[in-house]
Structure formats: C-alpha cells, structure tokens
Amino acid sequence: MNHLLQLKSISVAAGFVHQSAIRFGLAAGFALALLVSLAAATNAQTQKPPVEVPFEFVHNQIVVQVKIAGKGPFNMLVDTNTDPSAVDEKTARELGLSIGSSGAPASGAGTEVSTTFPTMFPTVELGTVTAKQVAAATIDMSKISARIERPIAGVLGYSFLKDRIIQIDYGNLKLRFFAVSPYPRIQMAPNTVNTIAMTFRREEGDVIVDSVFVNNEKMRATLDTGSSGSFSLTPEAVALLGLEDDAAEGKTETSVGYNGQYEKKNGILKSIRMGRYSAEGVQASFFPPETGHDNRPWQVNIGNAFFQDFVMTFDFKDKIVVFERVD
C-alpha cells in the first residue's frame, strides 16, 4: 500500500511539474510574442517612410531626372554595375566640372575602345535624395542616347548607390530609398516562390551572386540594372553549358554599351533556378567573344527584362538583394 501510494505521489508530482512547465512555457511564449509585437510596433512608428522618386522605363532602362551641381534636371540611368557614376563628356564640360588629365580605357560592352577621365559631382539631387562629392567618370554617351532615343547625360552608379538601400518598383515606376531595410532579418527566413533573398558581393564594380542555376549548372551571375536584357551568357558560360551551336545559330541582335555597338545571338535556355524560383524555356542572349564579356568575374548577366516582374531591393549596406514577385 505504501509502495503504491509512493508511486502515485511521484506521478502526481511529475504531472504538476509538467503542467507548470507548460504554463511557464506558454507565459514565456506570450511574453516573447508581446515583446516582438511591441518592438515591431515601435519600429513601425519610428521608421521613417521611404523617399519615393518616379522614373521612366524606356527601352528597358531606368531613366530618372537628376540635378548635378544645382543644374538640370538631366536624364540619367540607374545602374548597379557602373562604378563609379558616369557623365557624358559634353555635359561635364557644360557643367564646368573639373576633369582629370589621366584617362583610362572604359570597362564595358562593345567592340570599340572608349577613354574615361575622372571627375566629381559636387552635388547630386534625385528628388529629395541628395549626395555630395560623388565620384564620376566622363564618357561619350551619344550612342547610348541614340539607342534609348533621348539624351542621356550620365549614369548614377555605385558611387551614388553605396551605403544606400534602394528599391526598384517597376510596376509603379518608383524608386524608394529606405533608411533601414523593409525586410528586417530577411536573410534568416527561408526563401519562398514569391520572395527571394540572396547575399551578393562586389567584384570589379559588379554586383555578383554565386548561386544561379542555368540548365542545372551552378553559375555566378551579375545583377545589372543597366542591362536591358533578361539572361545573357558570357563565352565562358556558353562553353561550359555546351551551347556553342545555339550561340552560333541564334538570331542576331545589336546592342550598345560603354564601348559602342556589338552583336549578340538570341536563344532559349532549358531552365533557370534562383532560390525557389524556377522557369523553363527561358529566352536568353549569348555574348560573342571580344565584345567586352570575356574574362569576367561572372558568367551570367541578369537585367531589367527579368527584374521588371519583381520589386527589386538592393541593400548595399548589408549586401543583400530581395526579389519580391508581383502578380
């Protein structure tokens, strides 16, 4: 009898401890949820709304109105892969910018050789977003202007974008500049079909992600808002994927870069995968050799023709890019 009572009392005590632990866990969970809710509410109250700037989407290029040194506005492009920013040679002279005497070959697409010279924007005004002493380089942008069918005075590149969080809403034709990320701790959350978060690095002035799968082969890709295309493969990528015949037989298309015109071939990729996003039968371009795409730190160039189906957020502070699909 005593032995049975002892067993019963142990069972009751264990049950009491278990129930107490459950109640404590629920209370702790409720308290944590409350703290998270309060923190989120406080963050929402203290976080400043983003600065919005309209843009035009012309020939798959982002065109904004910019004042340089208090003059303008000028048509300028927004390009994550231009480093530093750029200004048309004629515009630089009209603005009276101080131009360095030591030139260097331009890095970019094309079959010609353009020379750039260093300069500096005393001030840049994009809507209410302002910056001072923004590094730039002069370059002849007449062929790019002709391609876009309007005068383009320059390009806002990394020297302007660095340390900023910029969101490109193609559907609503808005740029948004955030003080803090609109996707807090997004790198800790799993990717979904509609939201892809990827870390990026910068190499040779380009934004590069290391995990884009083309025809099931892992490739390095650059995210290039200065590109009007979708997926474009370097000669290295064409060789790795065994697509030489496709690159030779595809339809020819003429494009323009910082080093003038060049021709590329169009074709179809079997598949593309980024995070949980995947697609089959994807239109793509193949860069021929000697068009400025040899020996690049990336193998695939991804541009605005693909980005336009997403809201793209580039966090240059923490080097994270978020693709949010828009239906």
VOGU-3710 file (C-alpha; in Angstrom, 3 decimals, decimal comma):
1> mnhllqlksi> 0,000/0,000/0,000  2,689/2,466/0,970  4,632/1,497/-2,108  1,629/2,174/-4,343  0,976/5,491/-2,628  4,554/6,471/-3,149  4,322/5,721/-6,852  1,103/7,693/-7,117  2,564/10,683/-5,358  5,554/10,666/-7,683
11> svaagfvhqs> 3,226/10,526/-10,671  1,158/13,457/-9,373  4,301/15,473/-8,637  5,673/14,787/-12,093  2,374/15,827/-13,635  2,372/19,016/-11,604  5,902/19,843/-12,727  4,975/19,095/-16,358  1,852/21,292/-16,192  3,833/24,061/-14,507
21> airfglaagf> 6,427/23,860/-17,251  3,686/24,089/-19,874  2,136/27,108/-18,144  5,565/28,716/-17,819  6,353/27,987/-21,462  3,037/29,465/-22,595  3,576/32,511/-20,422  7,123/32,931/-21,698  5,940/32,473/-25,285  3,170/35,017/-24,780
31> alallvslaa> 5,627/37,452/-23,224  8,072/36,953/-26,095  5,318/37,403/-28,671  4,195/40,539/-26,858  7,725/41,908/-26,832  8,146/41,140/-30,538  4,804/42,798/-31,308  5,717/45,847/-29,250  9,131/46,015/-30,884  7,560/45,728/-34,347
41> atnaqtqkpp> 5,002/48,400/-33,482  7,727/50,661/-32,116  9,874/50,035/-35,185  6,926/50,801/-37,470  6,301/54,043/-35,593  9,935/55,167/-35,532  10,925/54,004/-39,017  10,776/56,845/-41,470  8,770/56,279/-44,646  10,929/55,773/-47,731
51> vevpfefvhn> 11,735/58,609/-50,082  9,991/57,932/-53,392  11,285/59,116/-56,745  9,484/58,488/-60,054  11,277/57,036/-63,049  10,564/56,229/-66,676  11,151/52,749/-68,038  12,397/53,363/-71,568  13,731/50,529/-73,720  14,094/48,523/-70,505
61> qivvqvkiag> 16,255/51,223/-68,930  15,580/53,137/-65,699  15,623/56,856/-66,521  15,477/59,439/-63,717  15,605/63,217/-63,511  18,755/64,406/-61,741  20,273/67,764/-60,897  24,047/67,990/-60,922  25,741/70,906/-59,164  22,331/72,578/-58,935
71> kgpfnmlvdt> 21,798/72,460/-62,701  19,366/70,404/-64,726  17,384/68,273/-64,470  19,163/65,790/-66,698  18,111/62,352/-67,898  20,296/59,785/-66,166  20,256/55,991/-65,886  20,417/53,959/-62,680  22,984/51,177/-63,000  24,097/48,843/-60,217
81> ntdpsavdek> 27,071/47,757/-62,355  28,607/51,140/-63,151  31,455/52,109/-60,848  31,866/54,978/-60,281  28,984/57,028/-61,701  29,318/58,400/-65,225  28,671/61,673/-67,043  28,586/62,467/-70,729  31,720/64,315/-71,853  29,775/67,238/-73,336
91> tarelglsig> 27,570/67,572/-70,242  30,637/67,563/-67,982  32,110/70,487/-69,915  28,797/72,368/-69,874  28,630/71,920/-66,095  32,183/73,180/-65,719  33,264/70,058/-63,861  36,947/69,622/-63,098  38,177/66,764/-65,301  41,375/64,838/-64,655
101> ssgapasgag> 44,063/64,657/-67,319  44,861/60,968/-66,880  42,492/58,786/-68,891  41,787/55,058/-68,735  40,018/52,554/-71,021  36,329/52,151/-70,221  35,222/48,783/-68,913  32,034/47,723/-70,628  30,367/46,085/-73,584  31,233/46,963/-77,149
111> tevsttfptm> 33,858/46,405/-79,811  35,481/49,850/-79,617  37,746/51,404/-77,008  36,420/54,415/-75,106  38,544/56,504/-72,779  37,237/57,822/-69,475  38,543/60,660/-67,345  37,930/61,117/-63,611  35,696/63,895/-62,351  33,439/64,667/-59,404
121> fptvelgtvt> 29,809/65,718/-58,981  29,808/68,491/-56,344  26,171/67,662/-55,578  23,612/65,181/-56,855  19,882/65,738/-56,337  17,459/62,921/-57,130  14,103/64,115/-55,844  14,803/64,902/-52,198  17,721/62,469/-52,060  20,974/64,410/-52,114
131> akqvaaatid> 24,636/63,489/-52,111  27,847/65,494/-52,153  31,217/64,841/-53,751  30,124/61,857/-55,832  32,937/60,317/-57,866  32,276/60,005/-61,590  33,981/59,421/-64,920  33,413/61,147/-68,239  32,448/59,081/-71,266  30,822/59,648/-74,643
141> mskisarier> 27,182/58,638/-74,179  25,916/59,692/-77,616  25,402/56,105/-78,844  23,565/55,139/-75,672  21,380/58,227/-76,058  20,605/57,259/-79,648  19,721/53,733/-78,544  17,338/54,984/-75,828  16,006/57,690/-78,182  16,538/60,561/-75,780
151> piagvlgysf> 19,532/62,491/-74,476  21,204/60,685/-71,563  23,545/62,895/-69,554  25,001/60,246/-67,293  24,596/57,248/-65,046  24,062/57,014/-61,297  26,281/54,116/-60,311  27,888/52,659/-57,223  29,496/55,915/-56,069  25,958/57,218/-55,555
161> lkdriiqidy> 24,269/53,964/-54,524  26,840/52,790/-51,968  25,624/52,592/-48,358  22,047/53,044/-49,579  19,007/50,775/-49,596  17,223/51,280/-52,884  14,039/49,595/-54,039  13,018/49,496/-57,696  9,271/49,094/-58,183  8,976/48,547/-61,920
171> gnlklrffav> 5,202/48,152/-61,869  4,600/51,518/-60,210  7,623/53,247/-61,772  9,002/54,257/-58,378  12,420/54,226/-56,775  12,322/54,062/-52,980  15,190/54,935/-50,686  14,990/53,371/-47,214  16,903/54,306/-44,074  16,564/50,714/-42,811
181> spypriqmap> 15,713/47,550/-44,694  11,997/46,936/-45,387  12,853/43,240/-44,962  14,383/43,003/-41,452  16,259/39,744/-40,874  15,179/38,506/-44,297  18,422/36,534/-44,561  17,253/34,396/-41,605  13,966/33,439/-43,270  13,571/30,709/-45,894
191> ntvntiamtf> 13,075/31,744/-49,498  9,605/31,360/-50,959  8,339/31,161/-54,506  7,451/34,859/-54,434  10,251/36,265/-52,273  13,914/35,506/-52,910  16,679/36,923/-50,701  20,284/36,499/-51,768  23,557/37,827/-50,452  25,774/39,478/-53,013
201> rreegdvivd> 29,343/40,620/-53,288  31,002/43,256/-55,384  33,874/42,404/-57,676  35,373/44,613/-60,376  32,487/47,029/-59,845  29,771/44,420/-60,427  27,027/43,059/-58,135  27,520/39,285/-58,098  25,501/36,383/-56,673  27,033/32,923/-56,623
211> svfvnnekmr> 24,043/30,593/-56,843  22,087/30,867/-60,066  21,464/27,568/-61,821  21,329/27,542/-65,614  20,359/24,201/-67,186  21,034/22,736/-63,706  24,611/24,063/-63,668  25,606/26,420/-60,858  26,780/29,768/-62,211  27,944/33,151/-60,976
221> atldtgssgs> 25,572/35,926/-62,063  25,693/39,691/-62,039  22,559/41,720/-61,245  22,747/44,593/-63,688  20,077/47,303/-63,742  21,991/48,899/-66,596  21,212/45,887/-68,795  18,029/45,849/-70,843  18,143/42,081/-71,351  16,975/39,131/-69,282
231> fsltpeaval> 19,615/36,368/-69,064  22,793/36,789/-71,079  25,652/34,283/-71,080  29,359/35,000/-71,432  31,506/32,971/-73,839  32,762/31,052/-70,789  29,217/30,073/-69,788  28,332/29,114/-73,363  31,309/26,756/-73,442  30,603/25,271/-70,010
241> lgleddaaeg> 26,999/24,522/-70,988  27,870/23,206/-74,442  25,729/25,822/-76,183  28,176/26,777/-78,931  25,758/25,750/-81,690  22,939/27,790/-80,144  25,255/30,787/-79,811  26,255/30,495/-83,471  22,833/29,871/-84,985  20,610/32,221/-82,970
251> ktetsvgyng> 19,004/35,374/-84,255  21,384/38,350/-84,215  20,571/41,407/-82,122  22,504/44,674/-81,932  23,192/46,213/-78,520  25,115/49,225/-77,238  27,497/49,505/-74,296  30,082/51,961/-72,995  32,431/50,788/-75,770  29,992/51,154/-78,625
261> qyekkngilk> 27,883/48,669/-80,547  28,168/44,903/-80,555  26,111/41,971/-81,768  24,808/39,057/-79,753  22,766/35,961/-80,504  19,391/35,045/-79,014  18,327/31,586/-77,917  16,441/29,542/-75,336  17,712/28,083/-72,055  16,214/24,836/-70,798
271> sirmgrysae> 15,874/26,061/-67,225  16,715/28,783/-64,727  16,630/28,427/-60,938  17,231/31,051/-58,254  16,280/30,126/-54,703  12,810/28,600/-55,039  12,095/30,440/-58,289  12,374/28,273/-61,380  11,402/28,584/-65,016  11,781/26,514/-68,170
281> gvqasffppe> 12,210/27,567/-71,766  13,733/30,945/-70,853  14,708/33,416/-73,554  18,357/34,409/-73,322  21,233/36,019/-75,183  24,730/34,740/-75,900  27,632/37,207/-75,862  30,205/36,504/-78,598  33,905/36,703/-77,752  35,680/40,064/-77,890
291> tghdnrpwqv> 32,594/42,127/-77,084  33,668/43,100/-73,566  32,359/39,932/-71,895  35,467/37,771/-71,817  37,266/37,040/-68,531  34,504/38,486/-66,389  34,065/37,545/-62,696  30,549/36,366/-63,609  29,097/34,017/-66,210  25,505/35,245/-66,485
301> nignaffqdf> 24,217/38,800/-66,765  20,674/39,345/-65,465  18,950/42,579/-66,424  15,774/44,611/-66,379  13,794/42,404/-68,770  13,770/39,841/-65,948  13,713/42,257/-62,996  10,579/44,027/-64,262  8,384/41,203/-62,934  9,665/41,855/-59,406
311> vmtfdfkdki> 10,095/44,603/-56,861  13,877/44,643/-56,505  15,505/45,846/-53,279  19,274/46,317/-53,214  20,647/46,733/-49,689  24,162/47,990/-50,340  24,741/48,350/-46,599  24,391/44,647/-45,807  24,882/43,367/-49,374  21,516/41,651/-49,654
321> vvfervd> 19,159/41,732/-52,628  15,481/40,813/-52,384  13,300/39,816/-55,350  9,615/40,145/-54,478  7,374/38,815/-57,209  4,431/40,969/-58,281  1,353/39,209/-59,693
//
